[in-house]
C-alpha cells in the first residue's frame, strides 16, 4: 500500500500544532488537529497520538473487540492530556 499524508498549520499560526501517527503495516492513521493556538497545543496533539497508538496496538495484541479498542484509546489519550 502506498500512502501519503500532510498537515497544514493554516494562515494564523506561527507553528503547526497538528500531530500525525502513521503505521502502514496496521493501516492505522491517527490525526490530532491543533488546539487553535492554545498554549502548548502541539504538545497535547503529540501526547494524543502517541498514547492512542500505544493503546490501539496493545488492544489489538490482546484480541479485544475493535470498537472497545478505539473507545479505550480515545479515553486514555484524553486522560493523558
Secondary structure, 3 states (H helix, E strand, C coil): CCCCCCCCCCCCCCCCCCEEEEECCCCEEEEECCCCCCCCHHHHHHHHHHHHHHHHHHHHHHCCCHHHHHHHHHHHHHHHC
